[in-house]
Amino acid sequence: MKQLLAAVALVLCAHSAGGATQPFPLDRVRLLDGPFLDAQTTDLHYLMALDPERLLAPFRREAGLPVPTPSYGNWESSGLDGHMGGHYLSALALMWASTGDAEVKRRLDYVVAELKRCQDTLGTGYIGGIPDGATAWDQVGAGQLKVDSFSVNGRWVPWYNLHKLFAGLRDAAVQGGNADAKTMLVRLSDWALRLTTPLTDAQMQDMLRAEHGGMAEVLADVSQMTGDLRYLALARRFEHQALLQPLAAGQDKLTGLHANTQIPKVIGFARIARLAGEDEGERAAEFFWDTVTEKRSVAIGGNSVKEHFHPADDFRPMLNEVEGPETCNSYNMLKLTALLSQAHDGQGRYADFYERTLYNHILASQHPGEGGFVYFTPMRPQHYRVYSQVDQGMWCCVGSGIESHARHGEFIYAHDDDTLVVNLFIASTLDWRERGIHVTQSTRFPDEPRTRLTVDNAGHFALKLRYPGWVAPGALKLKVNGKPVVVSGKPGGYVELKRDWQAGDQVDVELPMRTTLEPMPGLKNYVAVLHGPIVLAAKTPQPGETLSFRADASRMGHVAQGAVCPQEAAPVFVSPNLKEADIVRRFRPVPGQPLTFTAPGLIQGAKGAEKLELIPFFRLHDSRYMVYWARSTPTQQSLLRVELAKAEQSRLALDAITIDQVAPGEQQPETDHGFRGEGAENGIAPAGRWRHAKQWFSYELRDPRGEARVLRLTFAKGDAGRRFDLLVNGQRIAEITLDRPDGPQDLYTRDFPLPAELVRASSGQLVVKFVAQPGSIAGGLYGLRLLKSGDTAP
């Protein structure tokens, strides 16, 4: 047995060392003055303002221990109890590694000790905050599985929830140096192994239909940490074949899928492939990365609308909806990017994407003063973002947010045996202690297009500097100790300097930044403006309007729910020539204000539009804004506004009379509306996502002012003949038989009036239930709206 484990350890170590470069441990890098040190410091304050007793409450409750302080509300008290505790462990460990702050270390060790007390009390190796977790996991172990895309046996994504604790313990051990955390992680992994061993592969794959976070990745990490192949085998059982197989075959079947469910799976594919020396998972991960970054992302690096991948050839939802790219998606895409970059030495496209997303989405998602975090970043013209408050918002993007801004040092540098790689231009110091090398990077990038690297110790090594894809060919300039050096690299690659370095040697890098336009995929008439890698945007506050930019703890508090501005009223780039060069030449830098531009004569629209300033999006907060701009000629401008108004008229009119709505089959909307069901299923059809049930399913809708008059339901022609009852608060409203109405569209809507007395007696809550008639199916339901009236035509 010992020989087997030793052999396994050698295999794991050999494969984990694969790839040309490796990141430095976080404790080797220290940030210097600049936007990322500011973000790290702000995050530190936010972390320490969180109450560990409240975060520990779900774990104590499930362990049967006294709970002296109640848990936080919001997601922490509505089924995802404990997920923030796992994120908190990771964030504390990362912050300790990044700063060496003694108080952070004390907080980390205290939380680990309290979690150990919970684990020891339970005695099974398990620890978690999932409500009634003992029953939930007993059912799983017995093979009693009722699985939906966001639930297992009625519990809200339990494996996703538990993954946060797995990852937190891993980070507490690896980044935080806590030995108890490693022991606890192994015990928890043993519990998971015992729990799932009786399940068949088919049962495991069925269970993986529910979001399960990065379970495959973290179990692969445990295998590497321990040298035990059993955990790698378990990690493989958490590989979701329904995603892995098409991706490995080069097939994009992502449309309609919940985006952030898929990205952690793909990280796991790549991680397992590296450890096991296999090709399939690596192929799948690379194809996924290429597809998402090249075909499914917007200028800030983010992706998805309403948390889901929309069709790659139709980005109109990105402009229409207010629930734009989700921050968690970019958090996970950066993890995947960093992992893939290790095996692609010299391919700067990974670092280009990392830099783009880091500045324009991750950095932009943190409030610079209060430290609150953003869930959705709308690309809709003239909408806005809302930020969490430390004692209220407990969403996933808060959990990933407190981690993101504690790990800014991890991708700046990388290395192999004798090469130091510089990926990012961020003010920082590096301690490569194994080689006795210390390097300081001094820069005000992106406010100034240059950086300086100073070698503080003598030594022989190669220095590889990224040649960004946004720098023109031949434009990057290098000097070593003031003397020009011939640059042999090209954009999208790296420039290598190999020499015997002396203490005090300096390398100066000039990185000329150009202003460019980037069309929205599939909508080339809408463009974002970039200067170098930095997305520029304009504040567009509306006269006389007062908005709240702070999210509350309400069910949909993470969505900026204020009024939308009609798209025809948005500022437009107007130029006789719509070519990029003609538009770009109109931008003028504002003296004394870095990365700030005006565009005299180009921007037209509402009063004052011509005076708008474009600034880095990561510096734009607490305002409506423009990221994407329509471009038009003077003669086309009026026609453009008429077309925009016509396209939005019916949709905005419907929104105006909508009290509440559900997107069936989508995770967050269904969770937020108290979804329940028996025999319920959901899926994706060409017409959209659907929900149906062999027995019944229901939602809870809110009508706080008692205004509800009509339920508008959306069905598909392909379900013609299905029979089911529609009940509201237990009262049967209609007996529905689906038909096949005339017309070219696959979907159609039907309106069902609500009795006035039922609404008056509802106390603001309407439970809408769909019950299948014998031998039939309830649904499929493609849409549900609660309306003030039925005046707007379906």
Secondary structure, 3 states (H helix, E strand, C coil): CHHHHHHHHHHHHHHHCCCCCEECCHHHEEECCCHHHHHHHHHHHHHHHCCHHHHHHHHHHHHCCCCCCCCCCHHHHCCCCCHHHHHHHHHHHHHHHHHCCHHHHHHHHHHHHHHHHHHHHHCCCCCCCCCCHHHHHHHHHCCCCCEECCEECCEECHHHHHHHHHHHHHHHHHCCCCHHHHHHHHHHHHHHHHHHCCCCHHHHHHHCCCCCCCHHHHHHHHHHHHCCHHHHHHHHHCCCHHHHHHHHCCCCCCCCCEHHHHHHHHHHHHHHHHHHCCCHHHHHHHHHHHHHHHHCECCCCCECECCECCCCCCCHHHHHCCCCCEHHHHHHHHHHHHHHHCCCCCCCHHHHHHHHHHHHHHHHHECCCCCCEECECCCCCCECCCECCCCCCCCHHHHHHHHHCCCCCCCCEEECCCEEEECCCCCEEEEEHHHCEEEEEECCCCCCCEEEEEECCCEEEEEEEEECCCCCCCCCEEEECCEEECCCCCCCEEEEEEEEECCCCEEEEECCCCEEEEEECCEEEEEEEEECCEEEEEECCCCCCCCCCECCCCCCCCCCCCCCCCHHHCCEEECCCCCHHHHHCCCEECCCCCCCEECCCCEECCCCHHHCCEEEHHHCCCCCEECEEEEECHHHHHHHHHHHHHHHHHHHHHHHHEEEEECCCCHHHHHHCCCEEEEEEEEEECCEEEEEEEEEEEEEEECCCCCCCEEEEEEEHHHCCCEEEEEECCEEEEEEECCCCCCCCCEEEEEEECCHHHHHCCCCEEEEEEEECCCCCEEEECEEEEECCCCCCC
